[in-house]
Amino acid sequence: MSKFKNKKKGELPAISTASLPDIVFMLLFFFMVATVMRDNTLLIKNSLPNANQVEKLKKDRTTFIYIGEPADRFNGKYGTEARVQINDKFSSLEGIGLAVQEYVTGLNEEFKDKFVVALKVDKEANAGLVSDVKQELRKANALKIMYVTGEGEVEE
């Protein structure tokens, strides 16, 4: 007869979960600090004109359309003429209406009648292109338009 009893073989000890909340909060804090929030990656040059009477609006019901010539990093791949950018890609004039409709369908019901299209137009952009964009917005029934400018003295 043996004096010592054999313990059950193959049984693992319980894992301690005492430090688990600390690890979770540490990861949460890391991702909160390391995450970058961005709106769009600009594919165009966009130096905004200055205005001396500016007003800040909420962005919860605003979609942005950028107009300007392609950025230097493209080395002429997209030409030198001013282009229209919606979200993170270039758009044709015909694609503006579709992009606006996509944006409106993603809005809450309370904002669908109150959405605004913000035009961020480079100060060197062609006024004819801006007029064409406004015509396409009228066709898409996007009648509330604002121009985004920088704050400062008006250049003459």
C-alpha positions as CSV (number, residue, x, y, z in Angstrom):
1,M,0.0,0.0,0.0
2,S,1.2,3.4,-0.8
3,K,1.4,6.3,1.6
4,F,0.8,8.9,-1.1
5,K,-2.2,9.2,-3.3
6,N,-1.6,10.1,-6.9
7,K,-3.4,13.3,-8.0
8,K,-5.5,13.1,-11.1
9,K,-3.2,13.4,-14.0
10,G,-3.8,15.9,-16.9
11,E,-5.9,18.3,-14.9
12,L,-4.7,22.0,-15.4
13,P,-4.9,24.5,-12.6
14,A,-7.5,27.3,-13.0
15,I,-6.4,30.4,-14.8
16,S,-6.4,33.5,-12.7
17,T,-8.6,36.3,-14.3
18,A,-7.8,38.9,-11.7
19,S,-5.7,41.0,-14.1
20,L,-8.0,40.7,-17.0
21,P,-9.9,44.1,-16.4
22,D,-6.5,45.8,-16.2
23,I,-5.4,44.4,-19.5
24,V,-8.8,45.3,-21.2
25,F,-8.6,48.9,-20.0
26,M,-5.0,49.2,-21.1
27,L,-5.9,48.0,-24.6
28,L,-8.9,50.3,-24.7
29,F,-6.7,53.3,-23.7
30,F,-4.0,52.4,-26.3
31,F,-6.5,52.2,-29.1
32,M,-8.2,55.5,-28.1
33,V,-4.8,57.2,-28.2
34,A,-3.5,55.6,-31.3
35,T,-6.6,55.8,-33.5
36,V,-6.6,58.7,-35.9
37,M,-9.9,60.2,-36.9
38,R,-9.9,61.7,-40.4
39,D,-12.6,63.0,-42.7
40,N,-11.1,62.6,-46.2
41,T,-7.7,62.2,-47.8
42,L,-7.3,65.2,-50.1
43,L,-6.3,64.3,-53.6
44,I,-6.4,67.9,-54.8
45,K,-4.7,71.2,-53.9
46,N,-7.0,73.1,-51.6
47,S,-6.0,76.5,-50.4
48,L,-9.3,78.2,-49.4
49,P,-10.0,81.8,-49.9
50,N,-10.3,84.0,-46.8
51,A,-13.4,85.7,-45.5
52,N,-13.9,88.1,-42.6
53,Q,-17.5,87.0,-41.7
54,V,-17.5,83.3,-41.1
55,E,-19.8,81.1,-39.1
56,K,-19.3,77.5,-37.9
57,L,-21.9,74.9,-38.7
58,K,-22.5,71.4,-37.4
59,K,-21.0,68.6,-39.5
60,D,-23.8,66.1,-38.6
61,R,-25.8,66.9,-41.8
62,T,-23.1,68.2,-44.1
63,T,-21.3,66.5,-47.0
64,F,-18.2,68.0,-48.6
65,I,-17.3,68.4,-52.2
66,Y,-13.7,69.5,-52.9
67,I,-12.8,71.3,-56.2
68,G,-9.2,72.0,-57.3
69,E,-6.3,70.8,-59.4
70,P,-4.8,67.4,-58.5
71,A,-2.1,67.4,-55.9
72,D,1.6,67.5,-56.8
73,R,2.2,63.9,-55.5
74,F,0.3,62.6,-58.6
75,N,3.0,64.0,-61.0
76,G,0.5,64.9,-63.7
77,K,-1.2,61.5,-63.7
78,Y,-4.6,63.2,-63.5
79,G,-3.7,66.3,-65.5
80,T,-3.5,69.8,-64.4
81,E,-7.2,70.8,-64.8
82,A,-9.3,71.3,-61.7
83,R,-11.2,68.2,-60.6
84,V,-14.0,67.4,-58.3
85,Q,-13.4,65.1,-55.3
86,I,-16.1,63.5,-53.2
87,N,-15.1,61.5,-50.2
88,D,-11.8,59.8,-51.1
89,K,-12.0,59.7,-54.9
90,F,-12.3,61.9,-57.9
91,S,-15.8,62.2,-59.4
92,S,-17.2,63.2,-62.7
93,L,-20.0,65.8,-62.8
94,E,-22.5,63.1,-63.5
95,G,-21.5,61.3,-60.3
96,I,-22.3,64.2,-58.0
97,G,-26.0,63.5,-58.0
98,L,-25.4,59.8,-57.1
99,A,-23.0,60.7,-54.4
100,V,-25.4,63.1,-52.8
101,Q,-28.2,60.6,-53.0
102,E,-26.0,58.0,-51.2
103,Y,-25.2,60.5,-48.5
104,V,-28.9,61.4,-48.0
105,T,-29.9,57.8,-47.7
106,G,-27.4,57.3,-44.9
107,L,-28.7,60.2,-42.8
108,N,-31.2,60.0,-40.0
109,E,-34.8,60.8,-41.0
110,E,-34.7,64.1,-39.1
111,F,-31.8,65.4,-41.2
112,K,-32.9,64.3,-44.6
113,D,-34.7,67.6,-45.4
114,K,-32.0,69.7,-43.7
115,F,-28.7,68.4,-45.2
116,V,-26.2,70.9,-46.6
117,V,-23.6,70.5,-49.3
118,A,-20.3,72.3,-48.4
119,L,-18.1,73.3,-51.3
120,K,-14.4,73.5,-50.5
121,V,-13.1,75.3,-53.6
122,D,-9.5,76.1,-54.2
123,K,-9.0,79.9,-54.8
124,E,-7.4,79.1,-58.1
125,A,-10.2,76.9,-59.4
126,N,-12.2,77.7,-62.5
127,A,-15.6,79.4,-61.8
128,G,-17.1,77.5,-64.7
129,L,-16.5,74.2,-63.0
130,V,-18.1,75.5,-59.8
131,S,-21.1,76.6,-61.8
132,D,-21.3,73.1,-63.4
133,V,-21.2,71.5,-59.9
134,K,-24.0,73.7,-58.7
135,Q,-26.1,72.8,-61.7
136,E,-25.6,69.1,-60.9
137,L,-26.6,69.7,-57.3
138,R,-29.8,71.4,-58.4
139,K,-30.6,68.4,-60.5
140,A,-30.1,66.2,-57.4
141,N,-32.4,68.5,-55.4
142,A,-29.5,69.5,-53.1
143,L,-30.4,73.2,-52.8
144,K,-28.7,74.1,-49.6
145,I,-25.1,75.0,-50.5
146,M,-22.4,76.7,-48.4
147,Y,-18.9,77.7,-49.3
148,V,-16.1,76.8,-46.9
149,T,-13.5,79.5,-46.4
150,G,-10.6,80.3,-44.2
151,E,-10.8,83.0,-41.5
152,G,-8.9,86.2,-42.2
153,E,-8.8,89.4,-44.2
154,V,-10.3,89.3,-47.7
155,E,-7.7,89.4,-50.5
156,E,-8.6,91.8,-53.3
